[in-house]
Structure formats: structure tokens, C-alpha cells
């Protein structure tokens, strides 16, 4: 349940999503997350590092750890489901 608590916190899944393709610097990550406040982003990154999901990579950029990559793989079916769900919602509105 601790994983669900962490992943349920605002911005956590978005941060993980933005790190899916490799290291991202702090300012770029903040911009990619639609302007999340620096305080909240720092807090979430600290929590994700503490959980072993992210780490500082090259040039202090944030990146997923091998455990974070495992989580990314585990979330792929959820991403596929969310796309189907969004399409069904779109279809029902037309």
C-alpha cells in the first residue's frame, strides 16, 4: 500500500511519465509538468529518490533507476487502458 500512497500524490505519476525517455534537468522537468511549483517538484523528487525510483543522473538531471524503469513497464498496461478509456469517453460525447 505504501507504493499506492506514493503514486497517488499529486504530480508523482506525471514526474515519472516525464522521466520515461531518459534524464531531465530540474527546470525542464518543471516546464514539462506544466509549471508545478519548485517546492512541490523538489518534494516529489525527494520522495521518489527515497523510494528508490529516481536518482541524479548526468549533470544532476533526474532519471529513473532500474526499479523506476520496472515501474514504468508495469504502468504500460495502465497507459493503454487510459487511452481506450479516453477514446470511449470521446465517442460517447459525440
OpenMM code with the backbone's topology and positions (N, CA, C; nanometers):
from openmm import Vec3, app, unit

residues = "UNK UNK UNK UNK UNK UNK UNK UNK UNK UNK UNK UNK UNK UNK UNK UNK UNK UNK UNK UNK UNK UNK UNK UNK UNK UNK UNK UNK UNK UNK UNK UNK UNK UNK UNK UNK UNK UNK UNK UNK UNK UNK UNK UNK UNK UNK UNK UNK UNK UNK UNK UNK UNK UNK UNK UNK UNK UNK UNK UNK UNK UNK UNK UNK UNK UNK UNK UNK UNK UNK UNK UNK UNK UNK UNK UNK UNK UNK UNK UNK UNK UNK UNK UNK UNK UNK UNK UNK UNK UNK UNK UNK UNK UNK".split()
positions = [
    Vec3(0.0813, -0.1198, 0.0000),
    Vec3(0.0000, 0.0000, 0.0000),
    Vec3(0.0856, 0.1262, 0.0000),
    Vec3(0.2072, 0.1181, 0.0488),
    Vec3(0.2933, 0.2367, 0.0503),
    Vec3(0.3181, 0.2869, -0.0915),
    Vec3(0.3307, 0.1945, -0.1870),
    Vec3(0.3519, 0.2358, -0.3264),
    Vec3(0.2315, 0.3134, -0.3776),
    Vec3(0.1104, 0.2664, -0.3452),
    Vec3(-0.0096, 0.3383, -0.3882),
    Vec3(-0.0158, 0.4766, -0.3245),
    Vec3(0.0238, 0.4858, -0.1995),
    Vec3(0.0259, 0.6164, -0.1325),
    Vec3(0.1207, 0.7119, -0.2049),
    Vec3(0.2388, 0.6640, -0.2384),
    Vec3(0.3363, 0.7474, -0.3085),
    Vec3(0.2855, 0.7855, -0.4471),
    Vec3(0.2383, 0.6875, -0.5224),
    Vec3(0.1944, 0.7138, -0.6596),
    Vec3(0.0681, 0.7984, -0.6653),
    Vec3(-0.0090, 0.7984, -0.5572),
    Vec3(-0.1314, 0.8771, -0.5535),
    Vec3(-0.1098, 1.0239, -0.5206),
    Vec3(0.0106, 1.0595, -0.4853),
    Vec3(0.0376, 1.2002, -0.4529),
    Vec3(0.0412, 1.2834, -0.5807),
    Vec3(-0.0125, 1.4035, -0.5682),
    Vec3(-0.0197, 1.4932, -0.6843),
    Vec3(0.1180, 1.5096, -0.7488),
    Vec3(0.1215, 1.4991, -0.8788),
    Vec3(0.2374, 1.5167, -0.9654),
    Vec3(0.3293, 1.3951, -0.9736),
    Vec3(0.3155, 1.2973, -0.8865),
    Vec3(0.4111, 1.1864, -0.8851),
    Vec3(0.4093, 1.1084, -1.0156),
    Vec3(0.2916, 1.0662, -1.0609),
    Vec3(0.2852, 0.9903, -1.1857),
    Vec3(0.3304, 1.0746, -1.3042),
    Vec3(0.2968, 1.2010, -1.3025),
    Vec3(0.3387, 1.2887, -1.4128),
    Vec3(0.4904, 1.2997, -1.4177),
    Vec3(0.5540, 1.3128, -1.3035),
    Vec3(0.7003, 1.3208, -1.2987),
    Vec3(0.7616, 1.1924, -1.3536),
    Vec3(0.7109, 1.0789, -1.3089),
    Vec3(0.7618, 0.9511, -1.3588),
    Vec3(0.7432, 0.9406, -1.5099),
    Vec3(0.6279, 0.9850, -1.5579),
    Vec3(0.5993, 0.9819, -1.7014),
    Vec3(0.7003, 1.0674, -1.7783),
    Vec3(0.7294, 1.1844, -1.7288),
    Vec3(0.8208, 1.2746, -1.7985),
    Vec3(0.9647, 1.2231, -1.7974),
    Vec3(0.9969, 1.1340, -1.7056),
    Vec3(1.1317, 1.0768, -1.6987),
    Vec3(1.1445, 0.9476, -1.7790),
    Vec3(1.0383, 0.9070, -1.8451),
    Vec3(1.0353, 0.7769, -1.9120),
    Vec3(1.1395, 0.7620, -2.0232),
    Vec3(1.1774, 0.8716, -2.0881),
    Vec3(1.2693, 0.8627, -2.2017),
    Vec3(1.4140, 0.8954, -2.1672),
    Vec3(1.4419, 0.9195, -2.0401),
    Vec3(1.5793, 0.9475, -2.0017),
    Vec3(1.5894, 1.0668, -1.9085),
    Vec3(1.7124, 1.1038, -1.8729),
    Vec3(1.7346, 1.2113, -1.7764),
    Vec3(1.6757, 1.3451, -1.8220),
    Vec3(1.6223, 1.4182, -1.7247),
    Vec3(1.5654, 1.5508, -1.7497),
    Vec3(1.6114, 1.6424, -1.6371),
    Vec3(1.6599, 1.7601, -1.6733),
    Vec3(1.7009, 1.8590, -1.5747),
    Vec3(1.5812, 1.9152, -1.4990),
    Vec3(1.6092, 1.9761, -1.3853),
    Vec3(1.5029, 2.0242, -1.2971),
    Vec3(1.4117, 2.1245, -1.3664),
    Vec3(1.4691, 2.2265, -1.4272),
    Vec3(1.3856, 2.3308, -1.4906),
    Vec3(1.3054, 2.2746, -1.6073),
    Vec3(1.3677, 2.1885, -1.6869),
    Vec3(1.2959, 2.1264, -1.7985),
    Vec3(1.1826, 2.0384, -1.7463),
    Vec3(1.2089, 1.9662, -1.6385),
    Vec3(1.1063, 1.8811, -1.5796),
    Vec3(0.9911, 1.9651, -1.5264),
    Vec3(1.0234, 2.0758, -1.4638),
    Vec3(0.9194, 2.1654, -1.4130),
    Vec3(0.8329, 2.2160, -1.5283),
    Vec3(0.8955, 2.2526, -1.6378),
    Vec3(0.8213, 2.3018, -1.7541),
    Vec3(0.7356, 2.1908, -1.8146),
    Vec3(0.7908, 2.0710, -1.8257),
    Vec3(0.7167, 1.9582, -1.8821),
    Vec3(0.5977, 1.9201, -1.7949),
    Vec3(0.6078, 1.9488, -1.6678),
    Vec3(0.4977, 1.9198, -1.5746),
    Vec3(0.4044, 2.0394, -1.5616),
    Vec3(0.3954, 2.1181, -1.6654),
    Vec3(0.3018, 2.2307, -1.6701),
    Vec3(0.3188, 2.3285, -1.5551),
    Vec3(0.4429, 2.3530, -1.5173),
    Vec3(0.4680, 2.4569, -1.4188),
    Vec3(0.4415, 2.4189, -1.2750),
    Vec3(0.4581, 2.2915, -1.2400),
    Vec3(0.4493, 2.2531, -1.0994),
    Vec3(0.5447, 2.3436, -1.0215),
    Vec3(0.5072, 2.3810, -0.9012),
    Vec3(0.5933, 2.4712, -0.8243),
    Vec3(0.7258, 2.4023, -0.7916),
    Vec3(0.8339, 2.4797, -0.7824),
    Vec3(0.9633, 2.4208, -0.7493),
    Vec3(0.9616, 2.3478, -0.6154),
    Vec3(0.8868, 2.3998, -0.5202),
    Vec3(0.8797, 2.3365, -0.3883),
    Vec3(0.8164, 2.1987, -0.3973),
    Vec3(0.7048, 2.1897, -0.4671),
    Vec3(0.6362, 2.0605, -0.4811),
    Vec3(0.7215, 1.9641, -0.5622),
    Vec3(0.7817, 2.0117, -0.6698),
    Vec3(0.8663, 1.9247, -0.7515),
    Vec3(0.9836, 1.8718, -0.6700),
    Vec3(1.0487, 1.9570, -0.5937),
    Vec3(1.1584, 1.9123, -0.5073),
    Vec3(1.1118, 1.8075, -0.4079),
    Vec3(0.9956, 1.8302, -0.3483),
    Vec3(0.9417, 1.7349, -0.2514),
    Vec3(0.9150, 1.6004, -0.3171),
    Vec3(0.8481, 1.6024, -0.4326),
    Vec3(0.8167, 1.4764, -0.5013),
    Vec3(0.9435, 1.4045, -0.5447),
    Vec3(1.0406, 1.4778, -0.5960),
    Vec3(1.1656, 1.4136, -0.6378),
    Vec3(1.2384, 1.3530, -0.5187),
    Vec3(1.2366, 1.4215, -0.4068),
    Vec3(1.2987, 1.3680, -0.2849),
    Vec3(1.2280, 1.2387, -0.2430),
    Vec3(1.0949, 1.2377, -0.2498),
    Vec3(1.0185, 1.1175, -0.2145),
    Vec3(1.0486, 1.0032, -0.3110),
    Vec3(1.0572, 1.0350, -0.4399),
    Vec3(1.0859, 0.9316, -0.5395),
    Vec3(1.2275, 0.8774, -0.5242),
    Vec3(1.3232, 0.9644, -0.4921),
    Vec3(1.4602, 0.9170, -0.4666),
    Vec3(1.4640, 0.8293, -0.3426),
    Vec3(1.3931, 0.8711, -0.2385),
    Vec3(1.3887, 0.7939, -0.1143),
    Vec3(1.3280, 0.6556, -0.1372),
    Vec3(1.2332, 0.6478, -0.2297),
    Vec3(1.1683, 0.5203, -0.2620),
    Vec3(1.2515, 0.4369, -0.3591),
    Vec3(1.3629, 0.4925, -0.4059),
    Vec3(1.4500, 0.4189, -0.4970),
    Vec3(1.4036, 0.4189, -0.6415),
    Vec3(1.3132, 0.5108, -0.6777),
    Vec3(1.2584, 0.5132, -0.8134),
    Vec3(1.3305, 0.6096, -0.9062),
    Vec3(1.3915, 0.7136, -0.8508),
    Vec3(1.4675, 0.8090, -0.9319),
    Vec3(1.6018, 0.8348, -0.8657),
    Vec3(1.6897, 0.8958, -0.9434),
    Vec3(1.8225, 0.9310, -0.8940),
    Vec3(1.8749, 1.0478, -0.9758),
    Vec3(1.9819, 1.1092, -0.9257),
    Vec3(2.0507, 1.2121, -1.0034),
    Vec3(2.1343, 1.1410, -1.1081),
    Vec3(2.1190, 1.1823, -1.2314),
    Vec3(2.1972, 1.1259, -1.3401),
    Vec3(2.3034, 1.2241, -1.3846),
    Vec3(2.3375, 1.2179, -1.5127),
    Vec3(2.4374, 1.3098, -1.5670),
    Vec3(2.3975, 1.4555, -1.5452),
    Vec3(2.4930, 1.5353, -1.5111),
    Vec3(2.4700, 1.6793, -1.4915),
    Vec3(2.3585, 1.7081, -1.3917),
    Vec3(2.3421, 1.6214, -1.2925),
    Vec3(2.2399, 1.6368, -1.1881),
    Vec3(2.0976, 1.6246, -1.2410),
    Vec3(2.0806, 1.5823, -1.3660),
    Vec3(1.9470, 1.5603, -1.4204),
    Vec3(1.8822, 1.4433, -1.3470),
    Vec3(1.7517, 1.4458, -1.3416),
    Vec3(1.6776, 1.3379, -1.2765),
    Vec3(1.6573, 1.2240, -1.3761),
    Vec3(1.6644, 1.1004, -1.3279),
    Vec3(1.6395, 0.9858, -1.4143),
    Vec3(1.5807, 0.8723, -1.3327),
    Vec3(1.5164, 0.7804, -1.4039),
    Vec3(1.4617, 0.6624, -1.3385),
    Vec3(1.5747, 0.5661, -1.3047),
    Vec3(1.5631, 0.5010, -1.1914),
    Vec3(1.6544, 0.3934, -1.1537),
    Vec3(1.6050, 0.2657, -1.2223),
    Vec3(1.6794, 0.1558, -1.2127),
    Vec3(1.6264, 0.0300, -1.2655),
    Vec3(1.4900, -0.0053, -1.2038),
    Vec3(1.4721, 0.0224, -1.0755),
    Vec3(1.3423, -0.0019, -1.0123),
    Vec3(1.2354, 0.0899, -1.0718),
    Vec3(1.2724, 0.2145, -1.0987),
    Vec3(1.1808, 0.3078, -1.1635),
    Vec3(1.1454, 0.2626, -1.3041),
    Vec3(1.2420, 0.2060, -1.3749),
    Vec3(1.2150, 0.1510, -1.5084),
    Vec3(1.1186, 0.0330, -1.4991),
    Vec3(1.1347, -0.0498, -1.3959),
    Vec3(1.0401, -0.1603, -1.3747),
    Vec3(0.8989, -0.1067, -1.3552),
    Vec3(0.8869, -0.0009, -1.2763),
    Vec3(0.7558, 0.0603, -1.2543),
    Vec3(0.7009, 0.1149, -1.3851),
    Vec3(0.7848, 0.1785, -1.4644),
    Vec3(0.7410, 0.2305, -1.5948),
    Vec3(0.6829, 0.1182, -1.6797),
    Vec3(0.7504, 0.0054, -1.6816),
    Vec3(0.7000, -0.1094, -1.7577),
    Vec3(0.5665, -0.1586, -1.7021),
    Vec3(0.5545, -0.1569, -1.5707),
    Vec3(0.4298, -0.2017, -1.5075),
    Vec3(0.3141, -0.1074, -1.5383),
    Vec3(0.3439, 0.0188, -1.5658),
    Vec3(0.2394, 0.1175, -1.5931),
    Vec3(0.1948, 0.1191, -1.7388),
    Vec3(0.2660, 0.0502, -1.8272),
    Vec3(0.2295, 0.0498, -1.9694),
    Vec3(0.0872, -0.0012, -1.9910),
    Vec3(0.0443, -0.1105, -1.9264),
    Vec3(-0.0959, -0.1515, -1.9443),
    Vec3(-0.1953, -0.0457, -1.8957),
    Vec3(-0.1611, 0.0267, -1.7912),
    Vec3(-0.2484, 0.1342, -1.7439),
    Vec3(-0.2563, 0.2452, -1.8478),
    Vec3(-0.1452, 0.2755, -1.9114),
    Vec3(-0.1451, 0.3765, -2.0174),
    Vec3(-0.2353, 0.3318, -2.1325),
    Vec3(-0.2243, 0.2061, -2.1730),
    Vec3(-0.3082, 0.1547, -2.2818),
    Vec3(-0.4557, 0.1618, -2.2432),
    Vec3(-0.4856, 0.1227, -2.1203),
    Vec3(-0.6241, 0.1301, -2.0733),
    Vec3(-0.6737, 0.2737, -2.0741),
    Vec3(-0.5913, 0.3675, -2.0291),
    Vec3(-0.6347, 0.5073, -2.0218),
    Vec3(-0.6629, 0.5636, -2.1606),
    Vec3(-0.5862, 0.5203, -2.2595),
    Vec3(-0.6126, 0.5647, -2.3966),
    Vec3(-0.7457, 0.5099, -2.4465),
    Vec3(-0.7736, 0.3824, -2.4170),
    Vec3(-0.9034, 0.3238, -2.4556),
    Vec3(-1.0168, 0.3937, -2.3825),
    Vec3(-0.9972, 0.4211, -2.2546),
    Vec3(-1.0991, 0.4898, -2.1751),
    Vec3(-1.1278, 0.6285, -2.2312),
    Vec3(-1.0225, 0.7032, -2.2614),
    Vec3(-1.0403, 0.8382, -2.3158),
    Vec3(-1.1135, 0.8330, -2.4491),
    Vec3(-1.0798, 0.7347, -2.5320),
    Vec3(-1.1475, 0.7212, -2.6610),
    Vec3(-1.2950, 0.6880, -2.6416),
    Vec3(-1.3252, 0.5997, -2.5474),
    Vec3(-1.4658, 0.5639, -2.5236),
    Vec3(-1.5438, 0.6837, -2.4706),
    Vec3(-1.4794, 0.7643, -2.3898),
    Vec3(-1.5449, 0.8855, -2.3386),
    Vec3(-1.5692, 0.9839, -2.4524),
    Vec3(-1.4713, 0.9961, -2.5392),
    Vec3(-1.4840, 1.0859, -2.6537),
    Vec3(-1.5955, 1.0387, -2.7467),
    Vec3(-1.6013, 0.9072, -2.7698),
    Vec3(-1.7052, 0.8506, -2.8562),
    Vec3(-1.8439, 0.8715, -2.7981),
    Vec3(-1.8561, 0.8617, -2.6660),
    Vec3(-1.9881, 0.8754, -2.6033),
    Vec3(-2.0362, 1.0198, -2.6022),
    Vec3(-1.9452, 1.1146, -2.6199),
    Vec3(-1.9829, 1.2559, -2.6206),
    Vec3(-2.0228, 1.3044, -2.7594),
    Vec3(-1.9951, 1.2242, -2.8613),
    Vec3(-2.0298, 1.2665, -2.9979),
    Vec3(-2.1545, 1.1998, -3.0480),
] * unit.nanometer
topology = app.Topology()
chain = topology.addChain("A")
for resn in residues:
    res = topology.addResidue(resn, chain)
    for name in ("N", "CA", "C"):
        topology.addAtom(name, app.Element.getBySymbol(name[0]), res)
